[in-house]
Structures are given as C-alpha cells and as structure tokens.
Amino acid sequence: MSVSLLQPFGPEIWLADGQETEVIGFRYPTRMAVIRLASGDLVIWSPIALSPELRAELAELGEVVHLIAPNSLHHLFLGEWREAYPKASLYAAPGLKLRRADLQFDAELGDTPSPAWAPALDQVLVRGNRITTEVVFFHQPSATILFTDLIQHFPPGWFRGWRALVARLDLMTAPQPSVPRKFRAAFVDRAAARIAVRRILEWPAVRVVMAHGPPVGQDGQAFVARAFRWLTG
C-alpha cells in the first residue's frame, strides 16, 4: 500500500515533502503546503516538483487555483506547475518577476491578502532584507504560520566537510530552529523587519511550518518569538 504524499497538518491544510535541491553544494529539502479554501479551491504554497502521484492526490482534494511563490528563492518548480495548471493564478513575491522573466505572473504579493483567500489566509511582507523579501502567511483555520527561509533547522550531520562548518556558524544546524546569520546580516532595514515580525506575533499561532525544518505542532507563537528575539529584543 502506497503512502500518501499529502500529509494532513490541521483543518484544511496538508504538507508534502519533495526532492532535495542543491545550491553551491548545499543540499536543501523542499516542502510545500496545500490549503483548501471554503470554495474547495486549492492554494499551493511553495510548490515542490510535480509528480503524477502528487497531481492525482491533489485532484482528490480539489482544483488547483492559486500558486504562491512566497519569496524570490523558491521558484524552481513554478514552470511545471504553470504548464500543468494553465488556468491557475501565479503569485510572485517581490523581486521574483525579474528573476523569472520566462514566467507570466498574475500578481505580486503584498501585505493585503487576495480576496480569494482572505477569509482563510493572512499575510505580511518581511521587508528590509537584501537576500529576499519573504511573504509570511497565517492559515487561520489551523492556526499555522508558514515560513519559507527566514527560520531554518537542519539536523546534525546533514552537511559534510566545510559546508558543515559554514552551516554551524550560520545557525542552520543550531540546537533550536533559528534565523540564519546570513539573513540577520542582510536586514539593512531592521525597523521595517520589526514591524513585520510584531504583526506576525499578533497572530494566534499554534503551529509553524518551515520549508527547511521539521514542522512545529504546538506553542507556535512562543516559537516565533524566540526565533526573532535577536531582532525584537
């Protein structure tokens, strides 16, 4: 009996882990979230590689209508999703349109949720970072915050050789999930970042999803507060 690729994570939200990707020799896992709106339409957050098996499971849940790239670094598989679901709307985080000029985006994400998903999803732009502007989402029915790269946690031994040293110094393999040091240093406008994080901390979060780290199933608000204490004081 085959194992389902889509794993329930709360009311109307599922997670799916995909293949690893490589950036200058560093291996990164991939993870996406699927959110089913009251209409039955599906929102795909940070799409992973699309396989026939995954496509079949999605068809059982509903119709794929919204494809979200939550920052300018998570875009590798957008083309295949656009081809598979040509009627779906494709949303870009700030900066991604320039990087992926080959794709036709329908809208750029901002601080205001699309009316299509506003009853279920809130969002905020974490501005002021030179690496990327990440759009953080909050799924209200499951009380889940979705982070892409701003919080990461890799297990000991994930990286080897000099990359293991770099990952340790960068806090990617810290004892607890953390904002990597490279992202901390890249916040050139910390005042703008604090405003965004304070808004995130107002969400009554129970769960937290990270693209690069184990999901958190409880005390989500306290988890986020600890991860950003270096910024908020």
N, C-alpha and C positions, 0 to 999 in steps of 0.2 A: 504494500500500500504506500503510495507516494505521500510525502509530507507537503503540506500546503506552503506555498511561498509567502502568502499573505497571512501574517500573524496578528490576531486582534490585540489591541493595546488599550482599549477602552471603548465607550459607546461611540460607534460610527467612525472609528479610526483603526487603521491597520498599518503594520510595518512590514517592509520587505528588504532583506539584505541581498546585495548584488555582488558582482565580481570586484576584485581589487583593481585599483588603478595605480599608476606609478608616476611620480613627479620627481625629476632629478634623482632617481634611485630610491626615493622614499615610497613605501607601499602604503596605500590608504584603502580601507574598506569603503564600501558605498552602501548607503541606506536611503530608502525613500519612505514617505508616508502617503497613505491613501485616506482621504476624508470623504465620507458620503454626506452630502447635504440633504436637507429635508425634501428637496425635489427628487432625490435619487441620483442626481448628477455627482460625478466623482471629481475631486480635486487631487491632482498628483503633485506632491511636494518633493522637489529634488529628484527627478526621475533617474532610476538606475537603468542598466542595459535591459532592453525589452526582449524577452524570450517568448516563444509561442505558449509556453506553460503559464507565464505571468499574464499574458494577454487573455488567455482563456479564463483565468481566475478573476480578472478584472471584469470580464463580461458577465460573470455571475453576480457581481456586486452592483453594477450599474453602468452608465455610459460615461466614458472619459470626456469631460467637457472643458476642464481647466488644467493647464500645465504650468507649473511655477518653478522658475529658476531663482532660488532665494538669495544668491549672491553671484558675483561675476566669475567665481571659480568653479561652480557646479553647473557645467553646461555640456559635458562630453557626449551625453546621450540624447540631447534635445532633438537632433536631426531625425533620428529613427522614430522618435515618438511623433514628431510633426508629420512624418510620412505615413505612419500607421493610423494617426487620428487627425486627418486634414481639417476636420470641422472643429476641432478643439481650439480654444484660445490659448495663446502662448504669452506668458508674462515674464518680463525681464527685470532683474534687479538693476539699479543704476550702474552704468558702466558696461553692461553686458552687450548692448546693441553694437557698440564699437568693436568689441572683441569677436562677435559672431555676426558679421555683416552678411553672411551667407543665409541667415535665417530671417524670416519675416515675423517680427513680434507684433502682437496686437496691442500691447500696452506696457508701460513701465510702472513698476510697483512704487507706491509711496506710503505715506503714513495712514492714509484713509483706505479701509478695506473696500474691495469691489462690492457693489450692491448684490452681486450674485452670491457672495459667500459671507457678507457682513453679519447675518444672524448667527453664524457658527464660528467664524474666524475673525479675530482682531489681528492687527499687525503694527509694527513700528520699525522705522529705519534707524539703524545704529550708524550715525554719521561720524565723520571726522577721522576715518581710518584710511591710510594710504594704500593698504593692500586691497581692501574691498569694502563696499557698503553692504552690510548684511541686513536682510529683512527678516526680523524675528516674528514668528506667528504664535498666536494663542488659540487653541481649539477649545472653545467654551464647554461643549457637552462632556468632554473627557478631562477638562482642566489640565490640558497638556501644552507646554511651551515647546516650540520647535526651533532648535539652534542648528545651524549648518556647520560653521567652522570656529565660531567665537569661543566655544567651550569644547575641549577635546580630552580624550583619555585613552591611551594605548596601554595594553598590558606589558609587564616586564618581558623582555626577550622578543618583542615584536620587531624591533630594528636590530641590526647587527653592525659590528665594526664601528667605524667613525660615525655612522648615522645614529647608532645607539647613544653615543656621547652627545651628539647635537640634540637629539630628541630629549635626553635627560635635562640638558641645560635649558632647553626651550620650554620645559614643563609639560611636554607632550606625554611623558611617562611618569609624571609626578604621582605621589601616593593617592591624591584625590584629583578628580576632574578639574581642569584649570583653563584659564585663558592663556594660550601660548605666549611666551615672552615676545615673539616677533610681532604678534598682534598688539600687545601692550605698547611696544615701542612705536608702532605705526599710528597710534592715536595722536594725531597732531592737533586735534581739537577735542580736548578732553571734556570741555564744558558741554559740547553737543552730545558727546557719548554719555555723560552723566544724566542728561535729560532723558535720553532714550532708556537707559537702564532703570532709572527711577519709575518710568512708565511701565516697564516690564515687571518691576517688583510690585506694582499695584494689582497685577493680575492674580487672582486666587488660585495659583498653580498647585497642583498635586503631583503631576507627572512632568518629566522633561525628556525630550528626545534630542539626541545629538547625532549628526551624521557620522562622527568618528568617536564613538564611545558607547558603552552599554546604556540602554535606556534606564531612567530613574522612575521608580514606581510610587514613591511617596515623598512627602516633605519637599515638594518641588520649589516652593517659594524660598525656603531656607537654603536649599541647594544653590539656587541662582544668587542669592545674597552673598553666600560665602565665596562663590567663584568670582564675583565682581567687587569684593571688599577692597582690593588694591586700588580700585578706581573711585569708589563712593566713600571710602573712609569708615 
